[in-house]
Amino acid sequence: MRLIAALVPLSLLASCSDPGFRGVPSVRTAEASEVGACRFVTNINMKPGVYGPVLGDQGVKYARNKVLESARDDGANTVVFAPVEPGGDVYVLKAQAYAC
């Protein structure tokens, strides 16, 4: 029981440092029309870890933040996400990363 009580705070602290939860402030999102003068870095695809009406939004938000983290790790500072159907389930997020 003591082990579980000690691990719970540690796991909460670890999740606070995960960019999927807190975001990546050094990378911005933009529209395709805003990156004409930027250098293309890479395409990024990410599947949300959860789906459905209860957790779907959190899964998409986490996946978007992980795309931003991946872009940063590849040397980009701007991400253009492909449009998704409003209200529809998102099974894959597609994005392009740029250095601007």
C-alpha positions as CSV (number, residue, x, y, z in Angstrom):
1,M,0.0,0.0,0.0
2,R,2.8,2.4,0.8
3,L,4.4,1.7,-2.6
4,I,1.2,2.7,-4.4
5,A,0.9,5.8,-2.3
6,A,4.4,6.8,-3.2
7,L,4.0,6.0,-7.0
8,V,0.8,8.1,-7.5
9,P,2.5,11.5,-6.9
10,L,5.5,10.5,-9.0
11,S,3.3,9.5,-11.9
12,L,1.4,12.8,-11.6
13,L,4.7,14.7,-11.7
14,A,5.8,12.8,-14.7
15,S,2.6,13.6,-16.6
16,C,3.1,17.3,-15.9
17,S,6.3,17.4,-17.9
18,D,4.8,15.5,-20.8
19,P,4.4,18.0,-23.7
20,G,1.3,16.1,-24.8
21,F,-0.4,17.5,-21.7
22,R,1.2,20.9,-21.3
23,G,1.8,21.9,-24.9
24,V,4.9,23.2,-26.7
25,P,5.0,27.0,-26.5
26,S,8.0,27.3,-28.8
27,V,6.0,25.9,-31.8
28,R,3.1,27.8,-33.2
29,T,0.2,26.6,-35.4
30,A,-0.5,28.5,-38.7
31,E,-2.7,28.3,-41.8
32,A,-1.2,27.1,-45.1
33,S,-1.3,30.6,-46.5
34,E,1.0,31.9,-43.7
35,V,4.0,29.6,-44.4
36,G,4.9,30.6,-48.0
37,A,8.2,32.0,-47.1
38,C,9.1,29.2,-44.6
39,R,11.3,26.2,-45.2
40,F,9.4,22.8,-45.2
41,V,10.8,20.4,-42.6
42,T,8.7,17.3,-42.6
43,N,5.2,15.7,-42.7
44,I,3.9,14.4,-39.4
45,N,1.0,12.0,-38.8
46,M,-0.3,11.1,-35.3
47,K,-3.1,8.9,-34.2
48,P,-5.0,10.0,-31.1
49,G,-4.7,7.4,-28.3
50,V,-8.4,7.6,-27.4
51,Y,-11.7,8.1,-29.4
52,G,-15.3,8.7,-28.8
53,P,-17.7,11.2,-27.3
54,V,-16.2,11.2,-23.8
55,L,-12.4,11.2,-24.4
56,G,-12.1,12.1,-28.0
57,D,-11.4,15.8,-27.5
58,Q,-8.7,15.1,-25.0
59,G,-7.2,12.5,-27.3
60,V,-7.1,15.0,-30.2
61,K,-5.6,17.7,-28.0
62,Y,-2.9,15.4,-26.7
63,A,-2.1,14.2,-30.2
64,R,-1.9,17.8,-31.5
65,N,0.6,18.6,-28.7
66,K,2.6,15.6,-29.6
67,V,2.8,16.7,-33.2
68,L,4.1,20.1,-32.0
69,E,6.7,18.3,-29.9
70,S,7.8,16.1,-32.9
71,A,8.0,19.2,-35.1
72,R,10.2,21.0,-32.5
73,D,12.4,17.9,-32.2
74,D,12.8,18.0,-36.1
75,G,13.9,21.6,-36.0
76,A,10.6,23.3,-37.0
77,N,8.8,26.1,-35.2
78,T,5.5,26.2,-37.1
79,V,3.0,23.5,-37.8
80,V,0.1,23.5,-40.3
81,F,-2.6,20.9,-39.5
82,A,-4.7,19.4,-42.2
83,P,-8.4,20.4,-41.8
84,V,-10.6,17.9,-40.1
85,E,-14.4,17.5,-40.4
86,P,-16.1,19.4,-37.6
87,G,-17.9,17.1,-35.2
88,G,-16.5,14.0,-36.8
89,D,-14.2,11.4,-35.3
90,V,-10.5,12.1,-35.9
91,Y,-8.5,8.9,-36.4
92,V,-5.3,10.5,-37.8
93,L,-4.0,14.0,-37.5
94,K,-2.0,15.1,-40.5
95,A,0.4,18.1,-40.3
96,Q,3.3,19.7,-42.1
97,A,6.2,21.3,-40.1
98,Y,8.1,24.4,-41.2
99,A,11.0,26.5,-40.0
100,C,10.0,30.1,-40.3
